[in-house]
Amino acid sequence: MNIASIGSLALGLLLGLMTFLFIIRIVLTWYPQVELNRFPWRLIALPTEPLLIPVRQVIPPVGGVDISPIILVGICSLLREFLIGQQGLITMALSR
């Protein structure tokens, strides 16, 4: 396994993990009493909140519902497919 393959695998794992964490954030929006500053929710809030803040500035909550995690799930999924999917840019470059 070369460095590019390891990098591609790491990128795939990172994007998959972020997608999973954003999905958990979506579920947590159903429970407003959850305090994201307390363990174990802090482990989910720390990596996701810096990415959610700019999205919230562009698209504010609609009717009190925060849709920024949904948008970021879509972005992470799209990036993962575009870069390392079966016909992704990195996958195609590595197969040469």
C-alpha positions as CSV (number, residue, x, y, z in Angstrom):
1,M,0.0,0.0,0.0
2,N,1.5,3.3,-1.0
3,I,1.0,6.8,0.6
4,A,-1.7,7.8,-1.9
5,S,-3.8,4.7,-1.1
6,I,-3.4,5.3,2.7
7,G,-4.4,9.0,2.2
8,S,-7.4,8.0,0.2
9,L,-8.4,5.5,2.8
10,A,-7.9,8.1,5.6
11,L,-10.0,10.6,3.6
12,G,-12.8,8.1,3.2
13,L,-12.8,7.3,6.9
14,L,-12.8,10.9,7.8
15,L,-15.7,11.8,5.5
16,G,-17.6,8.7,6.7
17,L,-17.0,9.6,10.3
18,M,-18.1,13.2,9.8
19,T,-21.3,12.0,8.0
20,F,-22.1,9.8,10.9
21,L,-21.5,12.6,13.5
22,F,-23.7,15.0,11.5
23,I,-26.4,12.3,11.4
24,I,-26.2,12.1,15.2
25,R,-26.4,15.9,15.4
26,I,-29.6,15.6,13.3
27,V,-31.1,13.2,15.8
28,L,-29.9,15.4,18.7
29,T,-31.9,18.3,17.3
30,W,-35.0,16.3,18.2
31,Y,-34.0,16.5,21.9
32,P,-33.4,20.2,22.7
33,Q,-32.9,19.3,26.4
34,V,-29.6,17.6,25.5
35,E,-26.6,19.6,26.7
36,L,-23.9,19.5,24.1
37,N,-21.3,20.7,26.6
38,R,-21.6,17.5,28.7
39,F,-20.0,14.2,28.1
40,P,-20.6,12.2,25.8
41,W,-22.4,14.7,23.6
42,R,-19.3,17.0,23.7
43,L,-17.4,14.3,21.7
44,I,-20.0,14.9,18.9
45,A,-20.2,18.7,19.2
46,L,-16.5,19.4,19.2
47,P,-15.7,18.2,15.6
48,T,-19.1,19.2,14.1
49,E,-19.8,22.7,15.6
50,P,-16.9,24.5,13.7
51,L,-18.4,23.3,10.4
52,L,-22.0,24.1,11.4
53,I,-21.4,27.7,12.4
54,P,-20.7,29.0,8.9
55,V,-23.6,27.1,7.4
56,R,-25.9,28.5,10.0
57,Q,-24.8,32.0,9.1
58,V,-25.7,31.4,5.4
59,I,-28.9,29.4,6.1
60,P,-30.5,30.3,9.4
61,P,-32.8,27.9,11.2
62,V,-36.2,27.7,9.4
63,G,-39.2,27.9,11.7
64,G,-36.9,27.0,14.7
65,V,-35.5,23.9,12.9
66,D,-31.8,23.9,12.3
67,I,-31.2,22.3,8.9
68,S,-27.4,22.9,8.8
69,P,-26.5,19.3,9.8
70,I,-28.7,18.0,7.0
71,I,-26.8,20.2,4.5
72,L,-23.5,19.0,5.8
73,V,-24.5,15.4,5.5
74,G,-25.2,16.0,1.9
75,I,-21.9,17.9,1.4
76,C,-19.8,15.1,3.1
77,S,-21.6,12.4,1.1
78,L,-21.1,14.3,-2.1
79,L,-17.4,14.9,-1.5
80,R,-16.9,11.3,-0.5
81,E,-18.5,10.0,-3.7
82,F,-16.8,12.7,-5.9
83,L,-13.4,12.1,-4.5
84,I,-13.1,8.4,-3.6
85,G,-16.3,6.7,-4.9
86,Q,-16.0,4.0,-7.6
87,Q,-15.4,6.7,-10.3
88,G,-14.1,9.4,-8.0
89,L,-11.2,11.6,-8.9
90,I,-8.7,10.1,-6.4
91,T,-9.8,6.6,-7.2
92,M,-9.4,7.1,-10.9
93,A,-6.0,8.7,-10.4
94,L,-4.8,5.8,-8.2
95,S,-5.9,3.2,-10.7
96,R,-3.6,4.4,-13.4
